[in-house]
Amino acid sequence: MPASSSPIGSHGRVTASGAIRPGRLGEVMVAIRGGVEAFLARDADGGGIDPYEEVAVVDYEPPRTVVVTRLYEPEEPA
């Protein structure tokens, strides 16, 4: 993948069935190259990220795995 089309720095969202769990890959849809593509993903901090949470890609592991972090911290229940 050319450097200009690297997913690093892109934003995405965890899929409905692709929750990221400690020690397990999940699935994210990432906005890249004028569209949206699916990638396997793991949390940069080794934790979990729930479905539908927004993420940012911080690293890329070819061919289709990204390391992500949450864009927003989860809200505490009132």
PDB file with SEQRES, HELIX, SHEET and CRYST1 records, atoms N, CA, C and O in Angstrom:
SEQRES   1 A   78  MET PRO ALA SER SER SER PRO ILE GLY SER HIS GLY ARG          
SEQRES   2 A   78  VAL THR ALA SER GLY ALA ILE ARG PRO GLY ARG LEU GLY          
SEQRES   3 A   78  GLU VAL MET VAL ALA ILE ARG GLY GLY VAL GLU ALA PHE          
SEQRES   4 A   78  LEU ALA ARG ASP ALA ASP GLY GLY GLY ILE ASP PRO TYR          
SEQRES   5 A   78  GLU GLU VAL ALA VAL VAL ASP TYR GLU PRO PRO ARG THR          
SEQRES   6 A   78  VAL VAL VAL THR ARG LEU TYR GLU PRO GLU GLU PRO ALA          
HELIX    1 AA1 ALA A    3  SER A    5  5                                   3    
SHEET    1 AA1 6 HIS A  11  VAL A  14  0                                        
SHEET    2 AA1 6 GLY A  26  ILE A  32 -1                                        
SHEET    3 AA1 6 GLY A  35  ASP A  43 -1                                        
SHEET    4 AA1 6 THR A  65  ARG A  70  1                                        
SHEET    5 AA1 6 GLU A  54  GLU A  61 -1                                        
SHEET    6 AA1 6 HIS A  11  VAL A  14 -1                                        
CRYST1    1.000    1.000    1.000  90.00  90.00  90.00 P 1           1          
ATOM      1  N   MET A   1       0.849  -1.168   0.000  1.00  0.00           N  
ATOM      2  CA  MET A   1       0.000   0.000   0.000  1.00  0.00           C  
ATOM      3  C   MET A   1       0.898   1.236   0.000  1.00  0.00           C  
ATOM      4  O   MET A   1       1.732   1.387   0.893  1.00  0.00           O  
ATOM      5  N   PRO A   2       0.746   2.104  -0.968  1.00  0.00           N  
ATOM      6  CA  PRO A   2       1.559   3.309  -1.014  1.00  0.00           C  
ATOM      7  C   PRO A   2       1.349   4.161   0.235  1.00  0.00           C  
ATOM      8  O   PRO A   2       0.272   4.148   0.830  1.00  0.00           O  
ATOM      9  N   ALA A   3       2.387   4.904   0.627  1.00  0.00           N  
ATOM     10  CA  ALA A   3       2.306   5.730   1.832  1.00  0.00           C  
ATOM     11  C   ALA A   3       1.148   6.715   1.768  1.00  0.00           C  
ATOM     12  O   ALA A   3       0.541   7.025   2.794  1.00  0.00           O  
ATOM     13  N   SER A   4       0.834   7.213   0.570  1.00  0.00           N  
ATOM     14  CA  SER A   4      -0.232   8.199   0.435  1.00  0.00           C  
ATOM     15  C   SER A   4      -1.599   7.609   0.738  1.00  0.00           C  
ATOM     16  O   SER A   4      -2.541   8.353   1.011  1.00  0.00           O  
ATOM     17  N   SER A   5      -1.729   6.289   0.695  1.00  0.00           N  
ATOM     18  CA  SER A   5      -3.023   5.675   0.972  1.00  0.00           C  
ATOM     19  C   SER A   5      -3.017   4.890   2.280  1.00  0.00           C  
ATOM     20  O   SER A   5      -3.867   4.024   2.490  1.00  0.00           O  
ATOM     21  N   SER A   6      -2.067   5.189   3.156  1.00  0.00           N  
ATOM     22  CA  SER A   6      -1.990   4.543   4.455  1.00  0.00           C  
ATOM     23  C   SER A   6      -3.208   4.928   5.289  1.00  0.00           C  
ATOM     24  O   SER A   6      -3.653   6.075   5.232  1.00  0.00           O  
ATOM     25  N   PRO A   7      -3.757   3.986   6.066  1.00  0.00           N  
ATOM     26  CA  PRO A   7      -4.911   4.318   6.900  1.00  0.00           C  
ATOM     27  C   PRO A   7      -4.542   5.089   8.174  1.00  0.00           C  
ATOM     28  O   PRO A   7      -5.437   5.548   8.884  1.00  0.00           O  
ATOM     29  N   ILE A   8      -3.258   5.241   8.479  1.00  0.00           N  
ATOM     30  CA  ILE A   8      -2.858   5.937   9.705  1.00  0.00           C  
ATOM     31  C   ILE A   8      -3.394   7.364   9.676  1.00  0.00           C  
ATOM     32  O   ILE A   8      -3.219   8.095   8.700  1.00  0.00           O  
ATOM     33  N   GLY A   9      -4.050   7.740  10.772  1.00  0.00           N  
ATOM     34  CA  GLY A   9      -4.643   9.063  10.880  1.00  0.00           C  
ATOM     35  C   GLY A   9      -6.097   9.112  10.450  1.00  0.00           C  
ATOM     36  O   GLY A   9      -6.775  10.116  10.669  1.00  0.00           O  
ATOM     37  N   SER A  10      -6.588   8.034   9.837  1.00  0.00           N  
ATOM     38  CA  SER A  10      -7.981   7.981   9.406  1.00  0.00           C  
ATOM     39  C   SER A  10      -8.899   7.696  10.585  1.00  0.00           C  
ATOM     40  O   SER A  10      -8.471   7.169  11.612  1.00  0.00           O  
ATOM     41  N   HIS A  11     -10.157   8.051  10.421  1.00  0.00           N  
ATOM     42  CA  HIS A  11     -11.165   7.774  11.445  1.00  0.00           C  
ATOM     43  C   HIS A  11     -12.065   6.658  10.968  1.00  0.00           C  
ATOM     44  O   HIS A  11     -12.228   6.435   9.768  1.00  0.00           O  
ATOM     45  N   GLY A  12     -12.652   5.955  11.934  1.00  0.00           N  
ATOM     46  CA  GLY A  12     -13.557   4.869  11.590  1.00  0.00           C  
ATOM     47  C   GLY A  12     -14.489   4.552  12.733  1.00  0.00           C  
ATOM     48  O   GLY A  12     -14.588   5.298  13.707  1.00  0.00           O  
ATOM     49  N   ARG A  13     -15.176   3.425  12.596  1.00  0.00           N  
ATOM     50  CA  ARG A  13     -16.137   2.996  13.602  1.00  0.00           C  
ATOM     51  C   ARG A  13     -16.080   1.482  13.726  1.00  0.00           C  
ATOM     52  O   ARG A  13     -15.959   0.774  12.726  1.00  0.00           O  
ATOM     53  N   VAL A  14     -16.168   0.984  14.962  1.00  0.00           N  
ATOM     54  CA  VAL A  14     -16.211  -0.456  15.201  1.00  0.00           C  
ATOM     55  C   VAL A  14     -17.541  -0.976  14.665  1.00  0.00           C  
ATOM     56  O   VAL A  14     -18.582  -0.358  14.886  1.00  0.00           O  
ATOM     57  N   THR A  15     -17.511  -2.110  13.962  1.00  0.00           N  
ATOM     58  CA  THR A  15     -18.742  -2.656  13.391  1.00  0.00           C  
ATOM     59  C   THR A  15     -19.636  -3.251  14.473  1.00  0.00           C  
ATOM     60  O   THR A  15     -19.197  -3.479  15.600  1.00  0.00           O  
ATOM     61  N   ALA A  16     -20.888  -3.497  14.117  1.00  0.00           N  
ATOM     62  CA  ALA A  16     -21.883  -4.030  15.058  1.00  0.00           C  
ATOM     63  C   ALA A  16     -21.450  -5.349  15.666  1.00  0.00           C  
ATOM     64  O   ALA A  16     -21.683  -5.589  16.851  1.00  0.00           O  
ATOM     65  N   SER A  17     -20.825  -6.206  14.877  1.00  0.00           N  
ATOM     66  CA  SER A  17     -20.417  -7.525  15.369  1.00  0.00           C  
ATOM     67  C   SER A  17     -18.910  -7.640  15.561  1.00  0.00           C  
ATOM     68  O   SER A  17     -18.395  -8.736  15.784  1.00  0.00           O  
ATOM     69  N   GLY A  18     -18.197  -6.511  15.476  1.00  0.00           N  
ATOM     70  CA  GLY A  18     -16.738  -6.554  15.507  1.00  0.00           C  
ATOM     71  C   GLY A  18     -16.098  -5.954  16.736  1.00  0.00           C  
ATOM     72  O   GLY A  18     -15.013  -5.380  16.643  1.00  0.00           O  
ATOM     73  N   ALA A  19     -16.746  -6.069  17.902  1.00  0.00           N  
ATOM     74  CA  ALA A  19     -16.183  -5.484  19.126  1.00  0.00           C  
ATOM     75  C   ALA A  19     -14.742  -5.942  19.324  1.00  0.00           C  
ATOM     76  O   ALA A  19     -14.410  -7.103  19.085  1.00  0.00           O  
ATOM     77  N   ILE A  20     -13.898  -5.024  19.758  1.00  0.00           N  
ATOM     78  CA  ILE A  20     -12.491  -5.327  20.028  1.00  0.00           C  
ATOM     79  C   ILE A  20     -12.394  -5.706  21.501  1.00  0.00           C  
ATOM     80  O   ILE A  20     -12.861  -4.971  22.371  1.00  0.00           O  
ATOM     81  N   ARG A  21     -11.783  -6.860  21.773  1.00  0.00           N  
ATOM     82  CA  ARG A  21     -11.625  -7.347  23.144  1.00  0.00           C  
ATOM     83  C   ARG A  21     -10.152  -7.589  23.423  1.00  0.00           C  
ATOM     84  O   ARG A  21      -9.385  -7.829  22.491  1.00  0.00           O  
ATOM     85  N   PRO A  22      -9.730  -7.531  24.702  1.00  0.00           N  
ATOM     86  CA  PRO A  22      -8.323  -7.773  25.019  1.00  0.00           C  
ATOM     87  C   PRO A  22      -7.839  -9.107  24.449  1.00  0.00           C  
ATOM     88  O   PRO A  22      -8.454 -10.149  24.676  1.00  0.00           O  
ATOM     89  N   GLY A  23      -6.740  -9.063  23.715  1.00  0.00           N  
ATOM     90  CA  GLY A  23      -6.166 -10.269  23.130  1.00  0.00           C  
ATOM     91  C   GLY A  23      -6.879 -10.786  21.895  1.00  0.00           C  
ATOM     92  O   GLY A  23      -6.503 -11.828  21.357  1.00  0.00           O  
ATOM     93  N   ARG A  24      -7.910 -10.072  21.432  1.00  0.00           N  
ATOM     94  CA  ARG A  24      -8.658 -10.511  20.246  1.00  0.00           C  
ATOM     95  C   ARG A  24      -8.834  -9.354  19.277  1.00  0.00           C  
ATOM     96  O   ARG A  24      -8.974  -8.198  19.678  1.00  0.00           O  
ATOM     97  N   LEU A  25      -8.824  -9.684  18.010  1.00  0.00           N  
ATOM     98  CA  LEU A  25      -9.051  -8.671  16.989  1.00  0.00           C  
ATOM     99  C   LEU A  25     -10.542  -8.410  16.830  1.00  0.00           C  
ATOM    100  O   LEU A  25     -11.371  -9.293  17.047  1.00  0.00           O  
ATOM    101  N   GLY A  26     -10.860  -7.192  16.450  1.00  0.00           N  
ATOM    102  CA  GLY A  26     -12.219  -6.822  16.103  1.00  0.00           C  
ATOM    103  C   GLY A  26     -12.238  -6.353  14.669  1.00  0.00           C  
ATOM    104  O   GLY A  26     -11.297  -6.599  13.915  1.00  0.00           O  
ATOM    105  N   GLU A  27     -13.312  -5.674  14.287  1.00  0.00           N  
ATOM    106  CA  GLU A  27     -13.426  -5.175  12.921  1.00  0.00           C  
ATOM    107  C   GLU A  27     -13.869  -3.725  12.950  1.00  0.00           C  
ATOM    108  O   GLU A  27     -14.774  -3.350  13.696  1.00  0.00           O  
ATOM    109  N   VAL A  28     -13.216  -2.913  12.123  1.00  0.00           N  
ATOM    110  CA  VAL A  28     -13.588  -1.509  11.997  1.00  0.00           C  
ATOM    111  C   VAL A  28     -13.782  -1.161  10.524  1.00  0.00           C  
ATOM    112  O   VAL A  28     -13.180  -1.761   9.635  1.00  0.00           O  
ATOM    113  N   MET A  29     -14.635  -0.181  10.300  1.00  0.00           N  
ATOM    114  CA  MET A  29     -14.808   0.384   8.968  1.00  0.00           C  
ATOM    115  C   MET A  29     -14.096   1.733   8.996  1.00  0.00           C  
ATOM    116  O   MET A  29     -14.398   2.589   9.828  1.00  0.00           O  
ATOM    117  N   VAL A  30     -13.146   1.913   8.076  1.00  0.00           N  
ATOM    118  CA  VAL A  30     -12.290   3.094   8.062  1.00  0.00           C  
ATOM    119  C   VAL A  30     -12.524   3.889   6.785  1.00  0.00           C  
ATOM    120  O   VAL A  30     -12.552   3.332   5.688  1.00  0.00           O  
ATOM    121  N   ALA A  31     -12.692   5.200   6.943  1.00  0.00           N  
ATOM    122  CA  ALA A  31     -12.826   6.091   5.790  1.00  0.00           C  
ATOM    123  C   ALA A  31     -11.440   6.308   5.197  1.00  0.00           C  
ATOM    124  O   ALA A  31     -10.563   6.888   5.836  1.00  0.00           O  
ATOM    125  N   ILE A  32     -11.252   5.834   3.959  1.00  0.00           N  
ATOM    126  CA  ILE A  32      -9.940   5.913   3.313  1.00  0.00           C  
ATOM    127  C   ILE A  32     -10.116   5.886   1.792  1.00  0.00           C  
ATOM    128  O   ILE A  32     -11.034   5.251   1.274  1.00  0.00           O  
ATOM    129  N   ARG A  33      -9.236   6.574   1.096  1.00  0.00           N  
ATOM    130  CA  ARG A  33      -9.210   6.587  -0.376  1.00  0.00           C  
ATOM    131  C   ARG A  33     -10.571   6.911  -0.997  1.00  0.00           C  
ATOM    132  O   ARG A  33     -10.945   6.322  -2.011  1.00  0.00           O  
ATOM    133  N   GLY A  34     -11.300   7.831  -0.401  1.00  0.00           N  
ATOM    134  CA  GLY A  34     -12.578   8.253  -0.969  1.00  0.00           C  
ATOM    135  C   GLY A  34     -13.723   7.292  -0.727  1.00  0.00           C  
ATOM    136  O   GLY A  34     -14.793   7.455  -1.314  1.00  0.00           O  
ATOM    137  N   GLY A  35     -13.528   6.297   0.120  1.00  0.00           N  
ATOM    138  CA  GLY A  35     -14.587   5.331   0.427  1.00  0.00           C  
ATOM    139  C   GLY A  35     -14.451   4.852   1.856  1.00  0.00           C  
ATOM    140  O   GLY A  35     -13.852   5.515   2.703  1.00  0.00           O  
ATOM    141  N   VAL A  36     -15.022   3.683   2.106  1.00  0.00           N  
ATOM    142  CA  VAL A  36     -14.942   3.071   3.434  1.00  0.00           C  
ATOM    143  C   VAL A  36     -14.506   1.627   3.245  1.00  0.00           C  
ATOM    144  O   VAL A  36     -15.062   0.908   2.415  1.00  0.00           O  
ATOM    145  N   GLU A  37     -13.497   1.199   4.028  1.00  0.00           N  
ATOM    146  CA  GLU A  37     -12.974  -0.162   3.914  1.00  0.00           C  
ATOM    147  C   GLU A  37     -12.947  -0.840   5.278  1.00  0.00           C  
ATOM    148  O   GLU A  37     -12.776  -0.180   6.302  1.00  0.00           O  
ATOM    149  N   ALA A  38     -13.114  -2.158   5.289  1.00  0.00           N  
ATOM    150  CA  ALA A  38     -13.074  -2.952   6.516  1.00  0.00           C  
ATOM    151  C   ALA A  38     -11.636  -3.367   6.811  1.00  0.00           C  
ATOM    152  O   ALA A  38     -10.893  -3.753   5.910  1.00  0.00           O  
ATOM    153  N   PHE A  39     -11.258  -3.282   8.080  1.00  0.00           N  
ATOM    154  CA  PHE A  39      -9.961  -3.731   8.559  1.00  0.00           C  
ATOM    155  C   PHE A  39     -10.151  -4.525   9.840  1.00  0.00           C  
ATOM    156  O   PHE A  39     -11.074  -4.256  10.609  1.00  0.00           O  
ATOM    157  N   LEU A  40      -9.285  -5.499  10.073  1.00  0.00           N  
ATOM    158  CA  LEU A  40      -9.198  -6.110  11.393  1.00  0.00           C  
ATOM    159  C   LEU A  40      -8.533  -5.076  12.284  1.00  0.00           C  
ATOM    160  O   LEU A  40      -7.724  -4.278  11.810  1.00  0.00           O  
ATOM    161  N   ALA A  41      -8.868  -5.079  13.581  1.00  0.00           N  
ATOM    162  CA  ALA A  41      -8.337  -4.029  14.453  1.00  0.00           C  
ATOM    163  C   ALA A  41      -8.076  -4.538  15.853  1.00  0.00           C  
ATOM    164  O   ALA A  41      -8.736  -5.452  16.348  1.00  0.00           O  
ATOM    165  N   ARG A  42      -7.073  -3.902  16.486  1.00  0.00           N  
ATOM    166  CA  ARG A  42      -6.834  -4.133  17.905  1.00  0.00           C  
ATOM    167  C   ARG A  42      -6.640  -2.790  18.571  1.00  0.00           C  
ATOM    168  O   ARG A  42      -6.238  -1.815  17.937  1.00  0.00           O  
ATOM    169  N   ASP A  43      -6.936  -2.754  19.882  1.00  0.00           N  
ATOM    170  CA  ASP A  43      -6.836  -1.528  20.649  1.00  0.00           C  
ATOM    171  C   ASP A  43      -5.376  -1.227  20.964  1.00  0.00           C  
ATOM    172  O   ASP A  43      -4.631  -2.122  21.364  1.00  0.00           O  
ATOM    173  N   ALA A  44      -4.968   0.003  20.792  1.00  0.00           N  
ATOM    174  CA  ALA A  44      -3.584   0.412  21.058  1.00  0.00           C  
ATOM    175  C   ALA A  44      -3.190   0.196  22.512  1.00  0.00           C  
ATOM    176  O   ALA A  44      -2.019  -0.037  22.811  1.00  0.00           O  
ATOM    177  N   ASP A  45      -4.162   0.273  23.419  1.00  0.00           N  
ATOM    178  CA  ASP A  45      -3.879   0.112  24.846  1.00  0.00           C  
ATOM    179  C   ASP A  45      -4.093  -1.317  25.335  1.00  0.00           C  
ATOM    180  O   ASP A  45      -3.938  -1.595  26.524  1.00  0.00           O  
ATOM    181  N   GLY A  46      -4.447  -2.224  24.428  1.00  0.00           N  
ATOM    182  CA  GLY A  46      -4.660  -3.622  24.802  1.00  0.00           C  
ATOM    183  C   GLY A  46      -5.992  -3.894  25.470  1.00  0.00           C  
ATOM    184  O   GLY A  46      -6.223  -5.000  25.958  1.00  0.00           O  
ATOM    185  N   GLY A  47      -6.865  -2.912  25.500  1.00  0.00           N  
ATOM    186  CA  GLY A  47      -8.170  -3.070  26.136  1.00  0.00           C  
ATOM    187  C   GLY A  47      -9.248  -3.437  25.130  1.00  0.00           C  
ATOM    188  O   GLY A  47      -8.969  -4.025  24.086  1.00  0.00           O  
ATOM    189  N   GLY A  48     -10.467  -3.086  25.455  1.00  0.00           N  
ATOM    190  CA  GLY A  48     -11.593  -3.372  24.591  1.00  0.00           C  
ATOM    191  C   GLY A  48     -12.265  -2.105  24.102  1.00  0.00           C  
ATOM    192  O   GLY A  48     -12.227  -1.067  24.762  1.00  0.00           O  
ATOM    193  N   ILE A  49     -12.879  -2.207  22.940  1.00  0.00           N  
ATOM    194  CA  ILE A  49     -13.666  -1.112  22.378  1.00  0.00           C  
ATOM    195  C   ILE A  49     -14.970  -1.720  21.880  1.00  0.00           C  
ATOM    196  O   ILE A  49     -14.961  -2.688  21.120  1.00  0.00           O  
ATOM    197  N   ASP A  50     -16.081  -1.154  22.307  1.00  0.00           N  
ATOM    198  CA  ASP A  50     -17.402  -1.689  22.008  1.00  0.00           C  
ATOM    199  C   ASP A  50     -17.867  -1.357  20.596  1.00  0.00           C  
ATOM    200  O   ASP A  50     -17.337  -0.449  19.954  1.00  0.00           O  
ATOM    201  N   PRO A  51     -18.876  -2.111  20.113  1.00  0.00           N  
ATOM    202  CA  PRO A  51     -19.450  -1.813  18.800  1.00  0.00           C  
ATOM    203  C   PRO A  51     -19.931  -0.367  18.704  1.00  0.00           C  
ATOM    204  O   PRO A  51     -20.374   0.223  19.689  1.00  0.00           O  
ATOM    205  N   TYR A  52     -19.836   0.175  17.527  1.00  0.00           N  
ATOM    206  CA  TYR A  52     -20.295   1.515  17.149  1.00  0.00           C  
ATOM    207  C   TYR A  52     -19.431   2.654  17.705  1.00  0.00           C  
ATOM    208  O   TYR A  52     -19.708   3.817  17.413  1.00  0.00           O  
ATOM    209  N   GLU A  53     -18.395   2.355  18.494  1.00  0.00           N  
ATOM    210  CA  GLU A  53     -17.545   3.439  18.994  1.00  0.00           C  
ATOM    211  C   GLU A  53     -16.679   3.970  17.858  1.00  0.00           C  
ATOM    212  O   GLU A  53     -16.240   3.216  16.990  1.00  0.00           O  
ATOM    213  N   GLU A  54     -16.441   5.278  17.879  1.00  0.00           N  
ATOM    214  CA  GLU A  54     -15.597   5.914  16.877  1.00  0.00           C  
ATOM    215  C   GLU A  54     -14.136   5.779  17.289  1.00  0.00           C  
ATOM    216  O   GLU A  54     -13.789   5.909  18.463  1.00  0.00           O  
ATOM    217  N   VAL A  55     -13.285   5.512  16.293  1.00  0.00           N  
ATOM    218  CA  VAL A  55     -11.868   5.275  16.551  1.00  0.00           C  
ATOM    219  C   VAL A  55     -10.998   6.053  15.573  1.00  0.00           C  
ATOM    220  O   VAL A  55     -11.458   6.506  14.525  1.00  0.00           O  
ATOM    221  N   ALA A  56      -9.734   6.196  15.944  1.00  0.00           N  
ATOM    222  CA  ALA A  56      -8.720   6.760  15.057  1.00  0.00           C  
ATOM    223  C   ALA A  56      -7.632   5.715  14.882  1.00  0.00           C  
ATOM    224  O   ALA A  56      -7.254   5.039  15.839  1.00  0.00           O  
ATOM    225  N   VAL A  57      -7.134   5.581  13.673  1.00  0.00           N  
ATOM    226  CA  VAL A  57      -6.080   4.610  13.370  1.00  0.00           C  
ATOM    227  C   VAL A  57      -4.730   5.222  13.740  1.00  0.00           C  
ATOM    228  O   VAL A  57      -4.383   6.307  13.275  1.00  0.00           O  
ATOM    229  N   VAL A  58      -3.961   4.505  14.592  1.00  0.00           N  
ATOM    230  CA  VAL A  58      -2.652   5.006  15.018  1.00  0.00           C  
ATOM    231  C   VAL A  58      -1.487   4.200  14.447  1.00  0.00           C  
ATOM    232  O   VAL A  58      -0.343   4.652  14.493  1.00  0.00           O  
ATOM    233  N   ASP A  59      -1.769   3.006  13.907  1.00  0.00           N  
ATOM    234  CA  ASP A  59      -0.711   2.197  13.305  1.00  0.00           C  
ATOM    235  C   ASP A  59      -1.345   1.242  12.301  1.00  0.00           C  
ATOM    236  O   ASP A  59      -2.539   0.949  12.371  1.00  0.00           O  
ATOM    237  N   TYR A  60      -0.539   0.769  11.379  1.00  0.00           N  
ATOM    238  CA  TYR A  60      -1.010  -0.123  10.322  1.00  0.00           C  
ATOM    239  C   TYR A  60      -0.082  -1.322  10.242  1.00  0.00           C  
ATOM    240  O   TYR A  60       1.139  -1.170  10.202  1.00  0.00           O  
ATOM    241  N   GLU A  61      -0.671  -2.529  10.219  1.00  0.00           N  
ATOM    242  CA  GLU A  61       0.083  -3.772  10.089  1.00  0.00           C  
ATOM    243  C   GLU A  61      -0.414  -4.492   8.828  1.00  0.00           C  
ATOM    244  O   GLU A  61      -1.473  -5.120   8.850  1.00  0.00           O  
ATOM    245  N   PRO A  62       0.340  -4.403   7.743  1.00  0.00           N  
ATOM    246  CA  PRO A  62      -0.108  -5.022   6.496  1.00  0.00           C  
ATOM    247  C   PRO A  62      -0.392  -6.507   6.668  1.00  0.00           C  
ATOM    248  O   PRO A  62       0.278  -7.150   7.476  1.00  0.00           O  
ATOM    249  N   PRO A  63      -1.349  -7.081   5.953  1.00  0.00           N  
ATOM    250  CA  PRO A  63      -2.048  -6.407   4.872  1.00  0.00           C  
ATOM    251  C   PRO A  63      -3.342  -5.707   5.296  1.00  0.00           C  
ATOM    252  O   PRO A  63      -3.700  -4.722   4.651  1.00  0.00           O  
ATOM    253  N   ARG A  64      -4.072  -6.141   6.333  1.00  0.00           N  
ATOM    254  CA  ARG A  64      -5.383  -5.551   6.622  1.00  0.00           C  
ATOM    255  C   ARG A  64      -5.656  -5.380   8.114  1.00  0.00           C  
ATOM    256  O   ARG A  64      -6.807  -5.493   8.536  1.00  0.00           O  
ATOM    257  N   THR A  65      -4.638  -5.113   8.918  1.00  0.00           N  
ATOM    258  CA  THR A  65      -4.842  -4.932  10.355  1.00  0.00           C  
ATOM    259  C   THR A  65      -4.404  -3.528  10.749  1.00  0.00           C  
ATOM    260  O   THR A  65      -3.360  -3.042  10.314  1.00  0.00           O  
ATOM    261  N   VAL A  66      -5.221  -2.885  11.584  1.00  0.00           N  
ATOM    262  CA  VAL A  66      -4.892  -1.558  12.086  1.00  0.00           C  
ATOM    263  C   VAL A  66      -4.921  -1.564  13.611  1.00  0.00           C  
ATOM    264  O   VAL A  66      -5.609  -2.372  14.235  1.00  0.00           O  
ATOM    265  N   VAL A  67      -4.162  -0.650  14.190  1.00  0.00           N  
ATOM    266  CA  VAL A  67      -4.173  -0.436  15.635  1.00  0.00           C  
ATOM    267  C   VAL A  67      -4.935   0.866  15.844  1.00  0.00           C  
ATOM    268  O   VAL A  67      -4.623   1.882  15.223  1.00  0.00           O  
ATOM    269  N   VAL A  68      -5.938   0.830  16.724  1.00  0.00           N  
ATOM    270  CA  VAL A  68      -6.824   1.980  16.876  1.00  0.00           C  
ATOM    271  C   VAL A  68      -6.912   2.431  18.332  1.00  0.00           C  
ATOM    272  O   VAL A  68      -6.545   1.704  19.256  1.00  0.00           O  
ATOM    273  N   THR A  69      -7.404   3.638  18.501  1.00  0.00           N  
ATOM    274  CA  THR A  69      -7.713   4.184  19.814  1.00  0.00           C  
ATOM    275  C   THR A  69      -9.048   4.904  19.714  1.00  0.00           C  
ATOM    276  O   THR A  69      -9.427   5.374  18.641  1.00  0.00           O  
ATOM    277  N   ARG A  70      -9.756   4.989  20.822  1.00  0.00           N  
ATOM    278  CA  ARG A  70     -11.052   5.678  20.836  1.00  0.00           C  
ATOM    279  C   ARG A  70     -10.868   7.161  20.519  1.00  0.00           C  
ATOM    280  O   ARG A  70      -9.881   7.780  20.918  1.00  0.00           O  
ATOM    281  N   LEU A  71     -11.837   7.716  19.795  1.00  0.00           N  
ATOM    282  CA  LEU A  71     -11.845   9.156  19.591  1.00  0.00           C  
ATOM    283  C   LEU A  71     -12.400   9.858  20.820  1.00  0.00           C  
ATOM    284  O   LEU A  71     -11.971  10.964  21.150  1.00  0.00           O  
ATOM    285  N   TYR A  72     -13.353   9.222  21.502  1.00  0.00           N  
ATOM    286  CA  TYR A  72     -13.988   9.794  22.684  1.00  0.00           C  
ATOM    287  C   TYR A  72     -14.011   8.769  23.789  1.00  0.00           C  
ATOM    288  O   TYR A  72     -14.165   7.575  23.532  1.00  0.00           O  
ATOM    289  N   GLU A  73     -13.860   9.222  25.013  1.00  0.00           N  
ATOM    290  CA  GLU A  73     -13.982   8.309  26.163  1.00  0.00           C  
ATOM    291  C   GLU A  73     -15.456   7.952  26.336  1.00  0.00           C  
ATOM    292  O   GLU A  73     -16.330   8.788  26.104  1.00  0.00           O  
ATOM    293  N   PRO A  74     -15.738   6.699  26.748  1.00  0.00           N  
ATOM    294  CA  PRO A  74     -17.127   6.312  26.954  1.00  0.00           C  
ATOM    295  C   PRO A  74     -17.759   7.162  28.063  1.00  0.00           C  
ATOM    296  O   PRO A  74     -17.107   7.511  29.047  1.00  0.00           O  
ATOM    297  N   GLU A  75     -19.042   7.485  27.880  1.00  0.00           N  
ATOM    298  CA  GLU A  75     -19.747   8.280  28.878  1.00  0.00           C  
ATOM    299  C   GLU A  75     -20.150   7.414  30.058  1.00  0.00           C  
ATOM    300  O   GLU A  75     -20.535   6.257  29.891  1.00  0.00           O  
ATOM    301  N   GLU A  76     -20.060   7.982  31.247  1.00  0.00           N  
ATOM    302  CA  GLU A  76     -20.491   7.299  32.454  1.00  0.00           C  
ATOM    303  C   GLU A  76     -21.999   7.375  32.545  1.00  0.00           C  
ATOM    304  O   GLU A  76     -22.578   8.422  32.255  1.00  0.00           O  
ATOM    305  N   PRO A  77     -22.669   6.268  32.948  1.00  0.00           N  
ATOM    306  CA  PRO A  77     -24.125   6.341  33.124  1.00  0.00           C  
ATOM    307  C   PRO A  77     -24.489   7.358  34.212  1.00  0.00           C  
ATOM    308  O   PRO A  77     -23.785   7.492  35.213  1.00  0.00           O  
ATOM    309  N   ALA A  78     -25.578   8.055  34.001  1.00  0.00           N  
ATOM    310  CA  ALA A  78     -26.007   9.100  34.953  1.00  0.00           C  
ATOM    311  C   ALA A  78     -26.594   8.516  36.216  1.00  0.00           C  
ATOM    312  O   ALA A  78     -26.999   9.259  37.110  1.00  0.00           O  
TER     313      ALA A  78                                                      
END                                                                             
